[in-house]
């Protein structure tokens, strides 16, 4: 039997090869933790399962954070090469998005387990998340403009990763406001979250337009990036979810500063806009499924990109379930639970493959390091 990490030899090589695409694992696990307790049956069991997955997600995030920090400490020159790599640099956006799932977990599970202290922790982590999301949203695109080489035929939906983090933070801001007193501080977070939504969603839709052009002109991506099409659901689902949770809190929060009617408008506009966005997401979902089946019929090797099956579908599912909760319509709940079941099955598949690859060590590979060594 192959020993753990035999292919890389020692822990030092794991640190040297560690890349931020591992944070996609915590993104996917985190969103599953938030959804699993939404099922209306066996609430006690699903709540415990969701709590357990949330704790696991925290452990994974800390582990990956330590490994990536050690890479910057011990191999700073090699670590900096990520800004020159046209694919791996995009995964820096996975770090704030993974953190957001932990923030949301504190608000969902932590408040029940630890009381008000969980809200204070979530608020502090939310501000950290916003700073990270903004830095990634500015720095990574600049690196793409200045230090990397790109071509339309090589473009994939992974271009969305550094952009979407801000709207994920916006959605977390909406959830956070629901646990705060309705005062000027809450108003600041609410309105700031709408700004974060604009920073993210509008550039994301520009990227989606380019992506459709690329697919028409140059066909679907190669098998190594075949599942990247699922990432298109990310900004659409998160955009709808953020509008719903922000709109849900807007009437109460804005009434505290004399803008109750504006708050009502935000709520109604959020529901209307989310319906349109979810319809757009269903179209992309169909495209992603057909593209995946096309490649699966030939050959679809496993890599960490498979985690693109989880988080985008997860936030899309969260948006549907939140819409059902606000409208209290049974058929929307049914649709949301169907997507949730699909998400659970995909997560089990990807998590099993990832655990095997982690144990064997062959998933630890830094393409930006390879390029650096070849040039050096």
VMD Tcl script that draws the C-alpha trace (Angstrom):
set ca {
  {0.00 0.00 0.00}
  {1.24 3.43 -0.90}
  {2.29 5.50 2.12}
  {0.77 8.96 2.70}
  {2.51 11.67 0.68}
  {4.99 9.14 -0.74}
  {4.99 10.88 -4.11}
  {6.12 14.16 -2.61}
  {8.43 12.64 -0.07}
  {8.08 14.98 2.88}
  {5.99 17.75 4.38}
  {8.32 20.43 3.07}
  {7.39 19.56 -0.48}
  {3.69 19.74 0.36}
  {4.15 23.27 1.65}
  {6.18 24.17 -1.41}
  {3.51 22.83 -3.76}
  {0.47 24.12 -1.87}
  {-1.84 26.33 -3.94}
  {-5.03 28.27 -3.11}
  {-7.25 26.04 -5.23}
  {-7.44 23.84 -2.11}
  {-9.71 26.50 -0.60}
  {-12.33 25.39 -3.11}
  {-12.70 22.36 -0.83}
  {-13.77 24.60 2.04}
  {-16.05 26.60 -0.24}
  {-17.92 23.47 -1.28}
  {-17.97 21.88 2.18}
  {-19.08 25.15 3.75}
  {-22.06 25.67 1.48}
  {-23.15 22.05 1.99}
  {-22.97 22.61 5.76}
  {-25.33 25.59 5.38}
  {-27.83 23.69 3.21}
  {-28.02 20.24 4.80}
  {-30.00 21.51 7.82}
  {-32.59 23.14 5.56}
  {-34.32 19.83 4.82}
  {-37.72 19.67 6.56}
  {-37.31 16.05 7.72}
  {-35.15 14.65 10.54}
  {-34.31 18.19 11.65}
  {-32.30 17.06 14.67}
  {-30.10 14.78 12.55}
  {-29.60 17.26 9.70}
  {-28.81 20.04 12.21}
  {-26.12 17.91 13.84}
  {-24.76 16.94 10.43}
  {-24.66 20.58 9.35}
  {-22.91 21.56 12.57}
  {-20.36 18.78 12.12}
  {-19.62 19.83 8.55}
  {-19.26 23.45 9.70}
  {-16.69 22.40 12.32}
  {-14.90 20.30 9.71}
  {-14.88 23.28 7.39}
  {-13.24 25.46 10.04}
  {-10.54 22.83 10.60}
  {-9.88 22.54 6.86}
  {-9.75 26.32 6.42}
  {-7.25 26.70 9.27}
  {-5.14 23.81 7.92}
  {-5.07 25.22 4.39}
  {-4.44 28.72 5.72}
  {-1.43 27.51 7.70}
  {-0.03 25.56 4.75}
  {-0.39 28.50 2.39}
  {1.07 30.95 4.92}
  {4.05 28.62 5.39}
  {4.60 28.61 1.65}
  {4.87 32.41 1.66}
  {7.19 32.30 4.70}
  {9.59 29.61 3.49}
  {9.27 29.96 -0.30}
  {8.35 33.63 -0.89}
  {9.97 33.93 -4.31}
  {8.19 30.86 -5.60}
  {4.91 31.85 -3.93}
  {4.93 35.21 -5.72}
  {4.92 33.46 -9.08}
  {1.19 32.90 -8.62}
  {0.56 36.43 -9.86}
  {2.10 35.48 -13.20}
  {0.12 32.30 -13.67}
  {-3.08 32.87 -15.70}
  {-5.08 30.15 -13.94}
  {-3.76 29.60 -10.42}
  {-3.92 33.30 -9.52}
  {-7.67 33.21 -10.05}
  {-8.05 30.82 -7.12}
  {-6.97 33.53 -4.68}
  {-10.65 34.47 -4.80}
  {-11.46 31.13 -3.17}
  {-9.89 32.28 0.13}
  {-12.43 35.04 1.01}
  {-15.31 32.97 -0.37}
  {-14.31 30.04 1.85}
  {-14.09 32.40 4.83}
  {-17.61 33.67 4.07}
  {-19.05 30.17 4.53}
  {-17.50 30.09 8.01}
  {-18.98 33.51 8.81}
  {-22.41 32.29 7.71}
  {-21.95 29.17 9.81}
  {-21.31 31.28 12.92}
  {-24.60 33.07 12.24}
  {-26.52 29.85 11.56}
  {-25.02 27.37 14.02}
  {-22.77 29.45 16.26}
  {-25.55 31.66 17.58}
  {-27.39 28.57 18.83}
  {-24.27 26.97 20.30}
  {-22.43 30.00 21.70}
  {-24.92 32.86 21.85}
  {-24.04 36.49 21.18}
  {-20.30 35.82 21.12}
  {-20.80 34.05 17.78}
  {-22.30 37.24 16.34}
  {-19.26 39.27 17.44}
  {-16.92 36.69 15.91}
  {-18.95 36.65 12.69}
  {-18.88 40.45 12.45}
  {-15.11 40.59 12.91}
  {-14.55 37.84 10.36}
  {-16.95 39.57 7.97}
  {-14.82 42.72 7.96}
  {-11.73 40.58 7.32}
  {-13.61 38.84 4.52}
  {-14.58 42.16 2.91}
  {-10.96 43.39 2.96}
  {-9.70 40.15 1.41}
  {-12.46 40.16 -1.22}
  {-11.70 43.74 -2.25}
  {-7.95 43.10 -2.42}
  {-8.46 40.05 -4.60}
  {-11.00 41.87 -6.81}
  {-8.45 44.61 -7.52}
  {-5.06 42.88 -7.42}
  {-5.80 39.72 -9.41}
  {-7.41 41.51 -12.39}
  {-4.49 43.95 -12.44}
  {-2.10 40.98 -12.54}
  {-4.15 39.63 -15.44}
  {-3.85 42.98 -17.22}
  {-0.17 43.55 -16.57}
  {1.72 40.31 -15.89}
  {-0.14 37.48 -17.61}
  {-0.90 36.35 -21.13}
  {-4.48 35.49 -22.01}
  {-6.37 34.60 -25.17}
  {-10.09 34.29 -25.78}
  {-9.82 30.63 -26.79}
  {-8.17 29.83 -23.43}
  {-10.74 31.68 -21.35}
  {-12.94 29.74 -18.90}
  {-15.50 30.63 -16.23}
  {-12.62 30.61 -13.72}
  {-12.16 34.28 -14.61}
  {-15.14 34.81 -12.30}
  {-13.37 33.56 -9.17}
  {-11.58 36.77 -8.09}
  {-14.67 38.85 -8.91}
  {-17.43 36.87 -7.18}
  {-15.87 37.10 -3.69}
  {-17.32 40.59 -3.15}
  {-20.91 39.54 -3.77}
  {-20.42 36.52 -1.51}
  {-19.37 38.98 1.19}
  {-22.47 41.03 0.35}
  {-24.70 38.03 1.01}
  {-22.94 37.42 4.33}
  {-23.48 41.09 5.15}
  {-27.20 40.64 4.65}
  {-27.24 37.67 7.02}
  {-25.13 39.57 9.56}
  {-27.47 42.58 9.60}
  {-30.31 40.26 10.62}
  {-28.48 39.64 13.92}
  {-27.65 43.29 14.69}
  {-29.64 46.13 16.18}
  {-31.37 48.30 13.58}
  {-29.18 51.42 13.84}
  {-26.77 53.44 11.73}
  {-24.13 50.73 12.06}
  {-26.49 48.18 10.54}
  {-27.43 50.70 7.84}
  {-23.76 51.08 6.96}
  {-23.30 47.33 6.60}
  {-26.51 47.01 4.58}
  {-25.69 49.78 2.11}
  {-22.04 48.73 1.98}
  {-23.16 45.22 1.05}
  {-25.19 46.60 -1.85}
  {-22.03 48.38 -3.03}
  {-20.09 45.11 -2.76}
  {-22.83 43.50 -4.86}
  {-22.29 46.13 -7.56}
  {-18.51 45.73 -7.45}
  {-18.94 42.04 -8.18}
  {-22.09 41.34 -10.18}
  {-21.65 43.88 -12.95}
  {-18.07 42.80 -13.87}
  {-19.18 39.17 -13.52}
  {-21.91 39.64 -16.11}
  {-19.39 41.22 -18.45}
  {-17.24 38.10 -18.04}
  {-20.24 35.85 -18.67}
  {-20.88 37.70 -21.93}
  {-17.30 37.11 -23.01}
  {-17.56 33.49 -21.92}
  {-20.57 32.88 -24.14}
  {-18.68 34.41 -27.08}
  {-15.69 32.18 -26.33}
  {-17.88 29.05 -26.21}
  {-19.49 29.92 -29.53}
  {-16.18 30.63 -31.28}
  {-13.91 28.03 -29.68}
  {-16.17 25.22 -28.35}
  {-16.29 23.93 -24.78}
  {-13.10 23.84 -22.67}
  {-10.77 20.85 -22.71}
  {-11.43 17.92 -20.38}
  {-9.06 19.23 -17.67}
  {-11.29 22.30 -17.29}
  {-14.56 20.72 -18.41}
  {-16.36 21.39 -15.12}
  {-15.49 25.08 -15.10}
  {-18.82 25.80 -16.82}
  {-20.53 25.22 -13.47}
  {-18.77 28.29 -12.08}
  {-21.13 30.49 -14.10}
  {-23.82 29.61 -11.56}
  {-21.73 31.29 -8.86}
  {-22.29 35.00 -9.55}
  {-25.87 34.35 -10.64}
  {-26.85 32.35 -7.57}
  {-24.90 34.53 -5.15}
  {-26.25 37.67 -6.78}
  {-29.82 36.47 -6.30}
  {-29.15 35.28 -2.75}
  {-27.56 38.58 -1.72}
  {-30.47 40.61 -3.11}
  {-32.92 38.40 -1.23}
  {-31.22 38.50 2.18}
  {-30.38 42.21 1.91}
  {-33.92 43.01 0.79}
  {-35.36 40.95 3.62}
  {-33.53 43.10 6.18}
  {-33.88 46.44 4.36}
  {-37.38 47.45 5.65}
  {-36.43 47.13 9.32}
  {-32.92 48.55 9.02}
  {-33.77 51.51 6.78}
  {-36.85 52.35 8.86}
  {-34.45 53.15 11.71}
  {-33.14 56.12 9.70}
  {-36.47 57.21 8.25}
  {-36.38 55.34 4.92}
  {-39.01 52.67 5.50}
  {-40.50 53.02 2.01}
  {-37.08 52.65 0.41}
  {-36.58 49.49 2.46}
  {-39.86 48.08 1.16}
  {-38.76 48.87 -2.38}
  {-35.44 47.07 -1.83}
  {-37.29 44.01 -0.58}
  {-39.72 43.85 -3.49}
  {-37.00 44.64 -6.04}
  {-34.84 41.88 -4.55}
  {-37.56 39.28 -5.00}
  {-38.29 40.39 -8.56}
  {-34.63 40.57 -9.59}
  {-33.85 37.21 -7.99}
  {-36.54 35.53 -10.10}
  {-34.90 36.88 -13.24}
  {-31.41 35.89 -12.09}
  {-32.53 32.39 -11.14}
  {-34.06 31.96 -14.58}
  {-30.74 32.99 -16.11}
  {-29.04 30.51 -13.79}
  {-31.27 27.67 -14.96}
  {-30.06 28.30 -18.50}
  {-26.42 28.12 -17.43}
  {-27.21 25.03 -15.34}
  {-28.46 23.27 -18.47}
  {-25.36 24.28 -20.41}
  {-23.11 23.02 -17.60}
  {-24.92 19.67 -17.39}
  {-24.75 19.08 -21.15}
  {-21.05 20.04 -21.27}
  {-20.28 17.72 -18.36}
  {-22.12 14.78 -19.92}
  {-20.31 15.42 -23.22}
  {-16.91 15.10 -21.55}
  {-17.96 12.31 -19.18}
  {-18.87 10.11 -22.14}
  {-15.25 10.38 -23.26}
  {-12.84 10.85 -20.38}
  {-13.06 13.11 -17.35}
  {-9.98 12.82 -15.07}
  {-10.33 13.99 -11.47}
  {-8.68 17.18 -10.26}
  {-9.50 19.86 -7.70}
  {-11.49 21.65 -10.39}
  {-14.28 19.17 -9.65}
  {-15.09 21.29 -6.60}
  {-16.60 23.70 -9.12}
  {-19.59 21.34 -9.01}
  {-20.39 22.28 -5.41}
  {-20.16 25.93 -4.34}
  {-21.85 27.49 -7.41}
  {-24.68 24.97 -7.25}
  {-24.84 25.50 -3.49}
  {-25.34 29.26 -3.60}
  {-27.86 28.80 -6.41}
  {-29.75 26.38 -4.15}
  {-29.57 28.77 -1.19}
  {-31.12 31.49 -3.33}
  {-34.00 29.22 -4.35}
  {-34.65 28.15 -0.75}
  {-34.56 31.74 0.50}
  {-36.96 32.81 -2.23}
  {-39.30 29.97 -1.23}
  {-39.09 31.07 2.40}
  {-40.01 34.66 1.55}
  {-42.84 33.77 -0.82}
  {-43.99 30.65 1.06}
  {-44.62 28.76 -2.17}
  {-44.39 24.97 -1.99}
  {-43.27 24.33 -5.57}
  {-40.25 26.61 -5.09}
  {-39.34 24.67 -1.95}
  {-39.59 21.44 -3.94}
  {-37.25 22.81 -6.60}
  {-34.79 23.94 -3.93}
  {-34.78 20.54 -2.19}
  {-34.21 18.80 -5.53}
  {-31.13 20.96 -6.18}
  {-30.02 20.33 -2.58}
  {-30.17 16.56 -3.08}
  {-28.13 16.86 -6.27}
  {-25.61 18.99 -4.39}
  {-25.25 16.39 -1.60}
  {-24.56 13.61 -4.08}
  {-21.99 15.68 -5.98}
  {-20.29 16.71 -2.74}
  {-19.98 13.09 -1.60}
  {-18.47 12.14 -4.95}
  {-15.94 14.98 -5.01}
  {-15.07 14.77 -1.31}
  {-14.33 11.04 -1.61}
  {-12.04 11.57 -4.59}
  {-10.31 14.48 -2.86}
  {-9.71 12.53 0.36}
  {-8.11 9.75 -1.67}
  {-5.91 12.23 -3.57}
  {-4.95 14.02 -0.33}
  {-3.94 10.73 1.28}
  {-1.89 9.66 -1.72}
  {-0.41 13.14 -2.18}
  {-0.77 13.39 -5.96}
  {-3.14 16.39 -5.77}
  {-0.34 18.59 -4.42}
  {0.99 20.26 -7.52}
  {1.83 23.89 -8.24}
  {1.81 24.71 -11.97}
  {3.14 28.21 -11.32}
  {6.16 26.64 -9.56}
  {6.71 24.35 -12.55}
  {6.75 27.33 -14.91}
  {9.11 29.21 -12.59}
  {11.59 26.31 -12.41}
  {11.50 25.79 -16.18}
  {12.30 29.47 -16.78}
  {14.87 29.59 -14.01}
}
mol new
graphics top color blue
foreach p $ca { graphics top sphere $p radius 0.5 }
foreach p [lrange $ca 0 end-1] q [lrange $ca 1 end] { graphics top cylinder $p $q radius 0.2 }
display resetview
